[in-house]
Amino acid sequence: MDGDSRKAVGTQGHAASLGEDATSSWRVGCWLSEKKKKTFSIHTFSQYCRCRGMELVLIDSSRPLAAQGPFHAILHKLTDVIIKAQEGDTRAQGQLQQVEDYLSSHPEVLVVDPLSSVKSLMDRWTAYHIIQECIPKDKGEGIFMPEFVEIQTADRAEILQLLQDGGVHFPFVCKRSVAQGSASHEMAIIFNAEGLKDLLSPPCVAQNFVNHNAVLHKVFVVGESYFVVERPSLKNFSAGDQSTIYFNSHDVSKAGSSSFLNQLDSRDKVSCPSLPLCREKFEHVLTKLRQQLGITLFGVDIIVENRTSRHAIIDINAFPSYDGVPDPFSVVADHLQSLLSQHCGVSRASVNANTCQCQPNRAEVSVPDSVGPNKDSMTVRTESANSSLIMLTNGTDYNNGSGFDSSKMTNGETLAPPRIDGVGLTEIVSRKDVPYTKFGKGQEVYLGGLANGNGPACVTTSADEDQCCKQLTNGEKLGFVRLAKV
């Protein structure tokens, strides 16, 4: 058997062929930390990928990477592994070396995003210099990176000289140089020379504090698109005799935060109204960052200076949470599909067409809490032949599209019948290799969706939760809606 006809076993035990026709199914190795798997809902994301002809394979860090391939692409957030390796952890060093060796021997594999670029963003001093380089000199009046220096000493006199030479004044924010891990969110505001004794352990970065009326704009980038999410932030401060303030940036700037550090003083509420974000001031910087680093999944934190309306970029990170972005799984899955199409020299339209023919898209259902079978109010999303989602009311025979004019809903395109894991409903009765309940001819079939709306999970002949393959739901509660008859 030659290399192009090898079979590889996916996470659910299905054989997936990796022949020359890569458009039928792309295998994407996914290496994420356990925390990232939860925050990014990896089980839900994998379903969105499957709808777009991509099989997401969770990489087992305890096994040789080569034995888990071959892969068309590797999606990763190896920042935790990189940090541990830099700190001398031999296990992490072995894991990182394994990835680097695999990519070196398989240059055809698409990497999202390049390890070298991700590493550069993990050091704040390096990352901030890169941002400075991406801000054109003629745009300096509209957007800037607050002055910063890296501190590697505990000597007070040396630190004061370093701050002066670097244009850093009081108050400033002290951040750890390593921009990854829970410790990277621990910061301090230093208000005076006396407060230098409170600096975080070197190496650390001191960055000028910019008053911004307690509003932070998190800009999440996905390829050439970006999304802005407004979050609470630190109130305005000035230099003085105030004691050092320690804070966790994640806690202060999370959605709904009500920390005292978020509350503007009464005089600021009157004299310093919040200023809007001007996209024209930062879009060109995002483009420069993509081009210079070769990364496509990253986030930057932007604040608007309250007196001048200048925009300040104060931080950057790789593969962020995308918390607050509408339908982030669809956005990232579309981007990954687009990257693979370009990388493999295949048009996206061809991918979608072949996906319908060879590895059809999975029908999806949105199921709220406490929904039983045959709820009249339910709607089911199925897909047109080009993979665009449309809405169909419950009760329609989705196998043949009778009862409605599909051309009005698909802009004239042919409606593809619902498919579950690449299997048409009428084919399920004869298949034994899919992890679903076996059906009899003429039985009503229910599509199981997660109660939080992130479905589907499985199909069953009953709305009884126990009839469904619960291992596919990651322990979440199920809701059901009648789909069709086989």
N, C-alpha and C positions, 0 to 999 in steps of 0.2 A: 504494500500500500504506500503510495507516495505521500509527500507532506501535505499537498493541497487537498487530499481526500481524507485527512485524519478526522476522527470524531473526538469531541471534547464534551465532558459531562458538566452540566451547569449545576447551580446550587440546588435545584429540585430533582436532579437525577435525569433530566432530559438530555438526549443526545442532540448536539447541535453541530451540523456540518459546517466546516470552514473551507469550502471549495472556492474557486476563482470568483463565483458570483456572490460577492460579499453583500450585495444589496438585499438579499433575502433575510439575512440575520447577521448583525455585527455583534461580536463578543467584546464587551467592555469590562476590563478588570477594574474593580473598585476597592481601593485601600483607604479606609477611613478609621479613625479612632472610634471607640465605642461611644464616646460622648457625641461625636459628629454624626454617627449613625442615627442617634436619637434626635438630636436637634434638627437634622435635615430629613427625618422620617424616611430612612432609606428604603423601607418596604413599599411605601407609597411611591417614591421616586422610581423604583424599579418597574412598577406597573406603567408609569408614564413612558419610560424608556421602551418597554415591550410594545406599547402602542405605536412606536415609531421604528420598529424593526431592529431594536437593540436589546441584547440579552446582557443584563447587568450581573456580573459574577463577583460575589464578595470574596476577596482574596484572603486566604488563611495565612497569617504571618508565620505560623509554625511549620508550614510546608514549603518546599522549594517552589519558587515562583514559576520556573520553567515547566514544572509538572502540572501547573494549573492552567497553562496557556493551551493553544496560542491565543493572542489577543489582537484585536484591531486597534484598540486604544486602552489607555489606563487613566482613569480618573482618580485623583488622590488628594488627600490632605495629610502629608507625612510630617507636618511640622513638629508634632510631639516626638516622633522617632528621631528627627534631625537634632532636636535639642538634647535629647538623652545621649545621642551618639557624640555630640560635641562635648558633653559633660563626662565622657569616658565610659558610658554604659556599653559593655561588650556585646550584649544581645542586640541592642539598638544599632550598634555599629555593623553587626553582621547583617541585620535586616536591610539597612541602608545600602550596604555594599552589594547585597543580592539584587536590589532594584537597579542600582547603577550598572551592574554587570549585565543584567537582562536587557536593559535599554541599549547598552553599548553593542550587544550582539544582535539586537533586533531593532535596527534604526528605522524600520518601516512602521513601527508602532507609534501611534499618535499619543502624546503625553499632555494631559491637561491638569496642571500647567507645568512648564519646564522646571526641573528641580533647581537649577542654578538661579532662576529668577525668584522662585519661592524662598530660597535661602537668603537672597539679598534683602527681601522684605522682612525677614525675621530679626534683622539687626536695625534698630531704629536710627542709629547714626548714619548707616549706609542708605537706608530707605529714604531718610529726609534729604540727603544729598541728591539722590535720584530725582525726588520731587522738585527740588530747586532747579535742577538741570532742565526739567520739563516745563518750567514756567518761562516763557519768552520774556526777554528784557523789556520789550515795548508793552507788555501786559502787566508789568509790575505794579502799576497803580491800582489795578482792579483785583488782582489775586496775588497772594504771597504765602510763603512758608515762614512762620514766626522764627526769629533767630534762635539758634540752639547751639549747644556745645556738649561734648561728651566729657564726663568727669571720671577719672580713673585714680584719683588720689583722695586722701582724707585730710590733707594739709589745708588749713583754712586760708592762708595767704596765697597759696597756689591756686585755689579755687576762685578766690576773688579776682585774681589777675586773669584767669581763664575766662571768667564771666565778662570782665571788662573788654578783653580782646575780641571776644565773640559777639559783643553787642547785646548780651543778655542782662536784663535788669530785674529788679524786684517789682512785683512778685513774679515768680516763675514756677512752672510745673516741673517737678522731678519725676521722671519715669525710668523704669528699668530699661537697660539697653536691649535686652531680649524681648522682642515683641510677640511673644507667644506663650500660652499656658496661663493658668489662673493667676500666677504671680505678676504677670505683665499688666494686669488691671490695677494693681496696688500702686497708688501715686501719692504725691504730697505737694502742697502749695507752700512755698517758702517766701516769707514776706520781708525778711531783713537778714543782715549778716549774722545775727545771733542764731537765726534758724538754720544756718549751714550745718550745725551739728546734727540736724535731723534728716540730713540727706539719706536717701536709700543707699544700701551698700553698693559701692562701685563694682563694675562700671555702671553708670547711669547717665541719663540725658537730661539736661536742664533746658527747658524751652520757655520763651517769653509767654506769660499769660496774657490773653487778649480778651477784653470784656466783650461779651456777645449776648447779653440779656437772657442768659440761661436757655438758649435754644441751640440745639445741635442738629445738623443735617447729615444724615448717613446716606451716602451715595453708593448704591450697590450696582456694580458693573457686570454685565453678562455679554461678552462679545462687544458688538458695536452699540448695544443698548445699555441704558442705565435707568435706575429707579431711585427716587429720592424719598426717604422716610424721615419725618421730623421727630426728634426725641427731646426730652428735657436735658438740661445740662447745668453747669455750674453758674451761679449768680456772679455779679460783677464784684471785683475786688480791687484794692489799691495797696500800694506799699505802706508799711507802717509798723507799729509795735505789736501787731497781732501775732499770736502763737501759730506755729505750723499746723496746717490742717491736713490730716491724712484721709484719703478717700479711696473707694473702689470705683473705677470709671464705669464698670459694667453695671453696678448697682445704681449709681447716680443717673446714668443715661438709659436705663431700661424703660420700656414703655410703661407709663403709669407711675413712674417714680414720684414720691412725695417727700423726698429728703429736704431737710432745712437748707441744704446747699443749693436746692433748686429754686428757692423762694427769693425773688427780687426784693430789695429794700424798697420802702415806700417811695423814696425820692427817685429811684430808677424807674419805677412803674410809671411815673408821671413824665419824667424828662427823657427817658430812653425807650420809646416804643420799639418792638421787635421789627427788624428790617427783613424784607423778603429775599429769598435766594434768587440770584440772577444767573440763569444757566449759561448765558453767553460768556460769563466770566471764567467758567471752569471746564467747559466741554472740550476745549482744545488741549487742556492739560490731561484729561482722561485719554484722549487720542494719542498724545505723546507717550504716556505711560504704557499703553498697550503696545505701541510700536517699539519702544526702547527695551521693554522687558519681555515682550513676546507672551504676555499673560492675558487671559480672557475672563477669568473669574476673580474679581477682587473688589474691595470696598475702600472708600476714602471718607474721612470725617471732615466736614467743612463747617466753619462758623462764620458769621457776619459781624465784623467789628462795629460796635454800636455807634461810634461817633463819625465814622468815615464811610460805612457800608462796604469797605473792602472785604473781600472773601479770603479767609485763611484756611489752608489745608493743614490740619494738625496731626493726622495719622493715616496709616494705610495698612491693610492686611489682606492676605490671600484667602480665597475661598471662604467668604464670610457666611453668616447665618442666613442672610436674605430674609430675616424676620421683618414682616410688614410689607413685603413685596407681594402683590396679588398673584396667586397661582405660581409660586416660584418653581415648583416641580416641572410644570409645563414649559416655563421659560428656559430653564437650564437644560431640559431634555431636548427642546427644539434646537438650542445652541449646540449641544453635543452632536445631534444628528447633522446639523449644518457643517460642523467641523469635519465629521467623518466623510460627508459627501464631497467636500473640497479636497480632503486628504487623499481619498481614493479615486478622485476624478470622476465622480458620479453625480449627476444632477439630482437635486432634491426631489423633483417631480418624478424622476425615474425610481428613486428609493421608495416613495409613497406608493407608486403603482405596483412595484414588485412586492412591496410589503403586503398589499391587499391580495396578491396572487399566491405568494409563496409562504408568507408568515403573517396572515391577516391580523389586522388590529383587533384588540380586545374591546368589546362593548363596555361601556361604563355606566354606572348608575349612582346617583346622589341619594343617599338614604339617611334622613334625619332620625333622631331618637324616636323609639316607640312606634315605628312604622310597621304595620303588618302587611300581609300579602294583599295584592289587588287594591291598593289604595288609589282611589280615583284621582287624588290630587298629585300623585307622583308623576314625574317626567323621567324619561330614560334618554341618555345620550348615546347615539350610535354614530357611525362615521360614514361619510361619503367616500367615494373611491380615492379621492386625493388626500384622505386622512383628516379633513377638516371636520370638526365636531358640529353637529346640528342637534336640535331638540325635537323629540317626538313625545307625544302624549301617551300615557299608559293605556293599555287595552288594544293598541294597534298590533296587527300581526307583523312582527318585524322580519319574518322570514321572507315574505313576498312583497311587503310594502303596501298592501291593500288598505283602503280606507282613507287615503290622503294623497294629495298631489305632491309627490316627492320633488318634482322639478322646481316647485316654488321654494322649497326649503334647501335645495342643494345648488341653486343657480344653474339648473339644467344638467347637473352631473348624475351619474348612475349611483343609486344608493346601494352600498355594500351591506349584506346581511350581517347581523351581529356575530362576532366570533369570540370564543372564550379560549384564551391561551393558544390561539392559532387554530382552533377547532370549531367548525360550524355546528350549530345546534343539532342539525339532522345527522351529523357524523358522530356525535357523542355516544349514541347507543351502541356503536360498533367498535369504539375505541376502548382499550383496556390500559393504556399507558399514560392516562392523564389522571391527576389526583382529585377526581371528582366522583360523586355518587353515580352509579350506573342507572340509566333510565330505561323505562319501557316505552314502546311505541304509543303515542297519543297522550302520554302523561304531561301534566302541566309542569313547567320548569320555573324555578325561582333563581334570580341572580342575587347572591349574597353580597352586600356592601357593608363597609365599616360604618358604624353608627355616627362617626364624625364626618361622614361624607366622602372620605377618601377610599373609594372602592374601585373596582370590585374585588371580592376575595374568592368566591367560588359559586358554583351553581348547585342546586339541590331540588328534589321533588317535594320538599316540605319547607315550611317556614320555621321548622324546629331547628334551633341553632345546632343541636347535636348531630343533625344529619349532614352538616357541612364540614369541610376539612378545616378545622379550627387552627391547624398549624400555620395556615396561610394568613391568618389575621394578626399574628403576633400577640395573641391574647386579648385583642380588643373586642368589644361587644358588636354583635352583628345585627343588621336590620335587613329585611327582605322585601322584594316587590316582584309580582308575577311578570314574567318576561314573554314567554311564548309556549307553544306546544311543539314537541318533537314528532 
